[in-house]
Amino acid sequence: MMALVTASAIFLRWLPRYGLLILVLIVVSFGAAVAIYLTQKRRYRTASEGIEREKVEADVNAVLWTALAGVALGALGLLIVASE
């Protein structure tokens, strides 16, 4: 979560060079960070209950959404840099 917020701040530094397209990167990065923050309590509770039951299952949805955000950031970043 903190890495995504930090990346959003770094993207702000690129704003003068690459223009308003960087705002898309900021929105995706910050949006992913907010989603992680808002679902963190539920995920921790589920994990602690799984530890208590001695059966912990992976949160596949969280992994897929985080991977999708990472791929989207990478692809958008490449498109923005390549379009200059």
N, CA, C and O atoms as a GROMACS GRO file, in nm:
protein
  336
    1MET      N    1   0.082  -0.118   0.000
    1MET     CA    2   0.000   0.000   0.000
    1MET      C    3   0.088   0.125   0.000
    1MET      O    4   0.066   0.217  -0.079
    2MET      N    5   0.186   0.129   0.089
    2MET     CA    6   0.272   0.247   0.096
    2MET      C    7   0.357   0.263  -0.030
    2MET      O    8   0.388   0.375  -0.071
    3ALA      N    9   0.393   0.151  -0.092
    3ALA     CA   10   0.470   0.159  -0.216
    3ALA      C   11   0.386   0.223  -0.327
    3ALA      O   12   0.438   0.299  -0.408
    4LEU      N   13   0.258   0.193  -0.330
    4LEU     CA   14   0.170   0.252  -0.432
    4LEU      C   15   0.150   0.401  -0.408
    4LEU      O   16   0.144   0.479  -0.503
    5VAL      N   17   0.138   0.441  -0.282
    5VAL     CA   18   0.126   0.584  -0.251
    5VAL      C   19   0.254   0.656  -0.288
    5VAL      O   20   0.250   0.767  -0.342
    6THR      N   21   0.368   0.594  -0.260
    6THR     CA   22   0.497   0.654  -0.296
    6THR      C   23   0.509   0.665  -0.448
    6THR      O   24   0.557   0.767  -0.499
    7ALA      N   25   0.466   0.563  -0.519
    7ALA     CA   26   0.469   0.568  -0.665
    7ALA      C   27   0.381   0.682  -0.717
    7ALA      O   28   0.418   0.750  -0.813
    8SER      N   29   0.267   0.703  -0.654
    8SER     CA   30   0.180   0.815  -0.693
    8SER      C   31   0.252   0.948  -0.678
    8SER      O   32   0.240   1.036  -0.763
    9ALA      N   33   0.326   0.963  -0.569
    9ALA     CA   34   0.401   1.086  -0.547
    9ALA      C   35   0.512   1.103  -0.651
    9ALA      O   36   0.537   1.214  -0.698
   10ILE      N   37   0.576   0.995  -0.686
   10ILE     CA   38   0.681   1.001  -0.789
   10ILE      C   39   0.620   1.038  -0.924
   10ILE      O   40   0.679   1.114  -1.001
   11PHE      N   41   0.502   0.986  -0.953
   11PHE     CA   42   0.434   1.020  -1.078
   11PHE      C   43   0.405   1.170  -1.086
   11PHE      O   44   0.408   1.228  -1.194
   12LEU      N   45   0.377   1.232  -0.972
   12LEU     CA   46   0.352   1.376  -0.970
   12LEU      C   47   0.474   1.453  -1.022
   12LEU      O   48   0.460   1.556  -1.087
   13ARG      N   49   0.591   1.401  -0.993
   13ARG     CA   50   0.714   1.466  -1.039
   13ARG      C   51   0.723   1.461  -1.192
   13ARG      O   52   0.784   1.550  -1.251
   14TRP      N   53   0.664   1.362  -1.255
   14TRP     CA   54   0.668   1.347  -1.400
   14TRP      C   55   0.563   1.433  -1.470
   14TRP      O   56   0.566   1.446  -1.593
   15LEU      N   57   0.472   1.490  -1.396
   15LEU     CA   58   0.361   1.565  -1.455
   15LEU      C   59   0.407   1.676  -1.551
   15LEU      O   60   0.353   1.685  -1.661
   16PRO      N   61   0.504   1.759  -1.515
   16PRO     CA   62   0.544   1.864  -1.610
   16PRO      C   63   0.604   1.809  -1.739
   16PRO      O   64   0.589   1.870  -1.845
   17ARG      N   65   0.672   1.696  -1.731
   17ARG     CA   66   0.739   1.642  -1.850
   17ARG      C   67   0.643   1.568  -1.943
   17ARG      O   68   0.650   1.586  -2.064
   18TYR      N   69   0.552   1.486  -1.887
   18TYR     CA   70   0.466   1.401  -1.970
   18TYR      C   71   0.323   1.451  -1.982
   18TYR      O   72   0.245   1.396  -2.060
   19GLY      N   73   0.287   1.552  -1.907
   19GLY     CA   74   0.154   1.610  -1.921
   19GLY      C   75   0.047   1.539  -1.841
   19GLY      O   76   0.075   1.462  -1.749
   20LEU      N   77  -0.076   1.568  -1.878
   20LEU     CA   78  -0.192   1.520  -1.801
   20LEU      C   79  -0.214   1.370  -1.808
   20LEU      O   80  -0.291   1.317  -1.728
   21LEU      N   81  -0.151   1.300  -1.902
   21LEU     CA   82  -0.166   1.154  -1.908
   21LEU      C   83  -0.113   1.088  -1.781
   21LEU      O   84  -0.156   0.978  -1.745
   22ILE      N   85  -0.021   1.154  -1.714
   22ILE     CA   86   0.034   1.099  -1.590
   22ILE      C   87  -0.076   1.088  -1.483
   22ILE      O   88  -0.066   1.005  -1.393
   23LEU      N   89  -0.178   1.171  -1.494
   23LEU     CA   90  -0.287   1.164  -1.396
   23LEU      C   91  -0.355   1.026  -1.396
   23LEU      O   92  -0.406   0.983  -1.293
   24VAL      N   93  -0.355   0.959  -1.510
   24VAL     CA   94  -0.412   0.824  -1.517
   24VAL      C   95  -0.330   0.729  -1.429
   24VAL      O   96  -0.386   0.648  -1.356
   25LEU      N   97  -0.197   0.739  -1.436
   25LEU     CA   98  -0.111   0.657  -1.352
   25LEU      C   99  -0.134   0.687  -1.204
   25LEU      O  100  -0.139   0.596  -1.121
   26ILE      N  101  -0.149   0.815  -1.173
   26ILE     CA  102  -0.171   0.854  -1.033
   26ILE      C  103  -0.302   0.797  -0.983
   26ILE      O  104  -0.309   0.747  -0.871
   27VAL      N  105  -0.406   0.805  -1.064
   27VAL     CA  106  -0.538   0.754  -1.023
   27VAL      C  107  -0.534   0.602  -1.003
   27VAL      O  108  -0.588   0.551  -0.905
   28VAL      N  109  -0.471   0.530  -1.095
   28VAL     CA  110  -0.463   0.384  -1.083
   28VAL      C  111  -0.382   0.345  -0.960
   28VAL      O  112  -0.424   0.259  -0.882
   29SER      N  113  -0.268   0.408  -0.941
   29SER     CA  114  -0.182   0.375  -0.828
   29SER      C  115  -0.247   0.410  -0.695
   29SER      O  116  -0.250   0.328  -0.603
   30PHE      N  117  -0.298   0.530  -0.684
   30PHE     CA  118  -0.361   0.572  -0.560
   30PHE      C  119  -0.490   0.494  -0.534
   30PHE      O  120  -0.521   0.462  -0.420
   31GLY      N  121  -0.564   0.464  -0.641
   31GLY     CA  122  -0.686   0.384  -0.626
   31GLY      C  123  -0.657   0.244  -0.573
   31GLY      O  124  -0.730   0.194  -0.488
   32ALA      N  125  -0.550   0.183  -0.623
   32ALA     CA  126  -0.512   0.050  -0.573
   32ALA      C  127  -0.472   0.058  -0.426
   32ALA      O  128  -0.505  -0.030  -0.348
   33ALA      N  129  -0.400   0.164  -0.389
   33ALA     CA  130  -0.359   0.181  -0.249
   33ALA      C  131  -0.481   0.198  -0.158
   33ALA      O  132  -0.485   0.141  -0.049
   34VAL      N  133  -0.578   0.276  -0.202
   34VAL     CA  134  -0.699   0.297  -0.122
   34VAL      C  135  -0.778   0.166  -0.111
   34VAL      O  136  -0.830   0.135  -0.004
   35ALA      N  137  -0.787   0.090  -0.219
   35ALA     CA  138  -0.859  -0.037  -0.215
   35ALA      C  139  -0.792  -0.134  -0.117
   35ALA      O  140  -0.860  -0.204  -0.042
   36ILE      N  141  -0.660  -0.138  -0.118
   36ILE     CA  142  -0.588  -0.224  -0.024
   36ILE      C  143  -0.616  -0.180   0.119
   36ILE      O  144  -0.640  -0.263   0.206
   37TYR      N  145  -0.611  -0.050   0.143
   37TYR     CA  146  -0.635   0.002   0.278
   37TYR      C  147  -0.776  -0.030   0.326
   37TYR      O  148  -0.795  -0.070   0.441
   38LEU      N  149  -0.874  -0.012   0.239
   38LEU     CA  150  -1.014  -0.033   0.280
   38LEU      C  151  -1.048  -0.180   0.304
   38LEU      O  152  -1.140  -0.210   0.380
   39THR      N  153  -0.976  -0.272   0.241
   39THR     CA  154  -1.005  -0.415   0.258
   39THR      C  155  -0.909  -0.484   0.356
   39THR      O  156  -0.921  -0.604   0.381
   40GLN      N  157  -0.815  -0.409   0.409
   40GLN     CA  158  -0.712  -0.467   0.494
   40GLN      C  159  -0.769  -0.532   0.621
   40GLN      O  160  -0.729  -0.642   0.657
   41LYS      N  161  -0.860  -0.465   0.686
   41LYS     CA  162  -0.915  -0.518   0.811
   41LYS      C  163  -0.988  -0.650   0.787
   41LYS      O  164  -0.972  -0.745   0.864
   42ARG      N  165  -1.066  -0.656   0.681
   42ARG     CA  166  -1.138  -0.780   0.648
   42ARG      C  167  -1.040  -0.894   0.618
   42ARG      O  168  -1.059  -1.006   0.664
   43ARG      N  169  -0.937  -0.864   0.541
   43ARG     CA  170  -0.839  -0.967   0.507
   43ARG      C  171  -0.764  -1.016   0.630
   43ARG      O  172  -0.739  -1.136   0.644
   44TYR      N  173  -0.727  -0.925   0.719
   44TYR     CA  174  -0.658  -0.965   0.843
   44TYR      C  175  -0.748  -1.051   0.931
   44TYR      O  176  -0.704  -1.149   0.990
   45ARG      N  177  -0.876  -1.013   0.940
   45ARG     CA  178  -0.971  -1.089   1.022
   45ARG      C  179  -0.989  -1.230   0.965
   45ARG      O  180  -0.990  -1.328   1.039
   46THR      N  181  -1.003  -1.239   0.833
   46THR     CA  182  -1.018  -1.369   0.768
   46THR      C  183  -0.894  -1.455   0.790
   46THR      O  184  -0.906  -1.575   0.816
   47ALA      N  185  -0.777  -1.394   0.780
   47ALA     CA  186  -0.653  -1.470   0.800
   47ALA      C  187  -0.640  -1.517   0.944
   47ALA      O  188  -0.598  -1.630   0.969
   48SER      N  189  -0.675  -1.431   1.040
   48SER     CA  190  -0.663  -1.473   1.180
   48SER      C  191  -0.764  -1.582   1.214
   48SER      O  192  -0.733  -1.672   1.293
   49GLU      N  193  -0.883  -1.576   1.156
   49GLU     CA  194  -0.980  -1.682   1.176
   49GLU      C  195  -0.931  -1.813   1.113
   49GLU      O  196  -0.952  -1.921   1.168
   50GLY      N  197  -0.865  -1.803   0.999
   50GLY     CA  198  -0.809  -1.921   0.934
   50GLY      C  199  -0.698  -1.983   1.016
   50GLY      O  200  -0.686  -2.106   1.024
   51ILE      N  201  -0.615  -1.899   1.078
   51ILE     CA  202  -0.510  -1.950   1.165
   51ILE      C  203  -0.571  -2.020   1.285
   51ILE      O  204  -0.523  -2.125   1.328
   52GLU      N  205  -0.676  -1.962   1.339
   52GLU     CA  206  -0.745  -2.022   1.453
   52GLU      C  207  -0.804  -2.158   1.417
   52GLU      O  208  -0.799  -2.252   1.498
   53ARG      N  209  -0.859  -2.170   1.296
   53ARG     CA  210  -0.916  -2.298   1.250
   53ARG      C  211  -0.810  -2.393   1.198
   53ARG      O  212  -0.838  -2.510   1.171
   54GLU      N  213  -0.687  -2.343   1.186
   54GLU     CA  214  -0.575  -2.418   1.129
   54GLU      C  215  -0.599  -2.454   0.983
   54GLU      O  216  -0.557  -2.559   0.935
   55LYS      N  217  -0.667  -2.364   0.914
   55LYS     CA  218  -0.691  -2.381   0.771
   55LYS      C  219  -0.698  -2.242   0.708
   55LYS      O  220  -0.802  -2.176   0.711
   56VAL      N  221  -0.586  -2.198   0.652
   56VAL     CA  222  -0.577  -2.066   0.591
   56VAL      C  223  -0.581  -2.082   0.439
   56VAL      O  224  -0.505  -2.160   0.382
   57GLU      N  225  -0.668  -2.007   0.377
   57GLU     CA  226  -0.679  -2.011   0.232
   57GLU      C  227  -0.628  -1.880   0.173
   57GLU      O  228  -0.644  -1.774   0.233
   58ALA      N  229  -0.568  -1.888   0.057
   58ALA     CA  230  -0.517  -1.769  -0.010
   58ALA      C  231  -0.633  -1.682  -0.059
   58ALA      O  232  -0.737  -1.733  -0.101
   59ASP      N  233  -0.613  -1.552  -0.053
   59ASP     CA  234  -0.712  -1.458  -0.104
   59ASP      C  235  -0.679  -1.431  -0.251
   59ASP      O  236  -0.608  -1.336  -0.284
   60VAL      N  237  -0.731  -1.516  -0.336
   60VAL     CA  238  -0.698  -1.511  -0.479
   60VAL      C  239  -0.744  -1.380  -0.541
   60VAL      O  240  -0.673  -1.324  -0.625
   61ASN      N  241  -0.859  -1.330  -0.501
   61ASN     CA  242  -0.909  -1.204  -0.558
   61ASN      C  243  -0.814  -1.088  -0.529
   61ASN      O  244  -0.788  -1.006  -0.617
   62ALA      N  245  -0.764  -1.081  -0.407
   62ALA     CA  246  -0.671  -0.973  -0.372
   62ALA      C  247  -0.543  -0.982  -0.454
   62ALA      O  248  -0.492  -0.880  -0.500
   63VAL      N  249  -0.494  -1.102  -0.473
   63VAL     CA  250  -0.372  -1.120  -0.553
   63VAL      C  251  -0.397  -1.081  -0.699
   63VAL      O  252  -0.314  -1.013  -0.760
   64LEU      N  253  -0.510  -1.122  -0.754
   64LEU     CA  254  -0.540  -1.090  -0.893
   64LEU      C  255  -0.559  -0.941  -0.915
   64LEU      O  256  -0.510  -0.886  -1.013
   65TRP      N  257  -0.630  -0.873  -0.824
   65TRP     CA  258  -0.652  -0.729  -0.838
   65TRP      C  259  -0.521  -0.652  -0.824
   65TRP      O  260  -0.499  -0.554  -0.896
   66THR      N  261  -0.435  -0.695  -0.732
   66THR     CA  262  -0.306  -0.630  -0.716
   66THR      C  263  -0.219  -0.652  -0.840
   66THR      O  264  -0.151  -0.560  -0.887
   67ALA      N  265  -0.220  -0.772  -0.893
   67ALA     CA  266  -0.145  -0.801  -1.016
   67ALA      C  267  -0.199  -0.720  -1.133
   67ALA      O  268  -0.122  -0.667  -1.213
   68LEU      N  269  -0.331  -0.709  -1.143
   68LEU     CA  270  -0.392  -0.630  -1.250
   68LEU      C  271  -0.350  -0.483  -1.239
   68LEU      O  272  -0.320  -0.420  -1.340
   69ALA      N  273  -0.349  -0.430  -1.118
   69ALA     CA  274  -0.306  -0.291  -1.099
   69ALA      C  275  -0.160  -0.273  -1.139
   69ALA      O  276  -0.125  -0.174  -1.203
   70GLY      N  277  -0.076  -0.368  -1.104
   70GLY     CA  278   0.065  -0.361  -1.142
   70GLY      C  279   0.086  -0.367  -1.292
   70GLY      O  280   0.165  -0.291  -1.348
   71VAL      N  281   0.014  -0.457  -1.357
   71VAL     CA  282   0.024  -0.468  -1.504
   71VAL      C  283  -0.030  -0.342  -1.571
   71VAL      O  284   0.028  -0.294  -1.668
   72ALA      N  285  -0.140  -0.289  -1.519
   72ALA     CA  286  -0.197  -0.166  -1.575
   72ALA      C  287  -0.100  -0.049  -1.560
   72ALA      O  288  -0.081   0.029  -1.653
   73LEU      N  289  -0.037  -0.037  -1.443
   73LEU     CA  290   0.060   0.070  -1.422
   73LEU      C  291   0.178   0.056  -1.517
   73LEU      O  292   0.223   0.155  -1.575
   74GLY      N  293   0.227  -0.064  -1.533
   74GLY     CA  294   0.340  -0.086  -1.623
   74GLY      C  295   0.305  -0.055  -1.767
   74GLY      O  296   0.380   0.013  -1.837
   75ALA      N  297   0.190  -0.105  -1.812
   75ALA     CA  298   0.149  -0.083  -1.950
   75ALA      C  299   0.122   0.065  -1.977
   75ALA      O  300   0.164   0.119  -2.080
   76LEU      N  301   0.052   0.131  -1.886
   76LEU     CA  302   0.024   0.273  -1.904
   76LEU      C  303   0.152   0.355  -1.901
   76LEU      O  304   0.168   0.449  -1.978
   77GLY      N  305   0.243   0.320  -1.812
   77GLY     CA  306   0.371   0.390  -1.805
   77GLY      C  307   0.449   0.377  -1.934
   77GLY      O  308   0.504   0.475  -1.984
   78LEU      N  309   0.453   0.256  -1.988
   78LEU     CA  310   0.522   0.236  -2.116
   78LEU      C  311   0.455   0.314  -2.230
   78LEU      O  312   0.524   0.373  -2.314
   79LEU      N  313   0.324   0.314  -2.232
   79LEU     CA  314   0.253   0.388  -2.337
   79LEU      C  315   0.280   0.538  -2.328
   79LEU      O  316   0.300   0.605  -2.429
   80ILE      N  317   0.280   0.589  -2.207
   80ILE     CA  318   0.302   0.733  -2.189
   80ILE      C  319   0.444   0.772  -2.229
   80ILE      O  320   0.464   0.870  -2.300
   81VAL      N  321   0.541   0.694  -2.185
   81VAL     CA  322   0.681   0.725  -2.219
   81VAL      C  323   0.704   0.707  -2.369
   81VAL      O  324   0.774   0.788  -2.430
   82ALA      N  325   0.647   0.603  -2.428
   82ALA     CA  326   0.666   0.578  -2.571
   82ALA      C  327   0.596   0.681  -2.659
   82ALA      O  328   0.637   0.704  -2.773
   83SER      N  329   0.490   0.742  -2.606
   83SER     CA  330   0.414   0.838  -2.688
   83SER      C  331   0.484   0.973  -2.697
   83SER      O  332   0.442   1.058  -2.776
   84GLU      N  333   0.587   0.996  -2.619
   84GLU     CA  334   0.656   1.125  -2.624
   84GLU      C  335   0.746   1.135  -2.741
   84GLU      O  336   0.812   1.237  -2.760
   0.00000   0.00000   0.00000
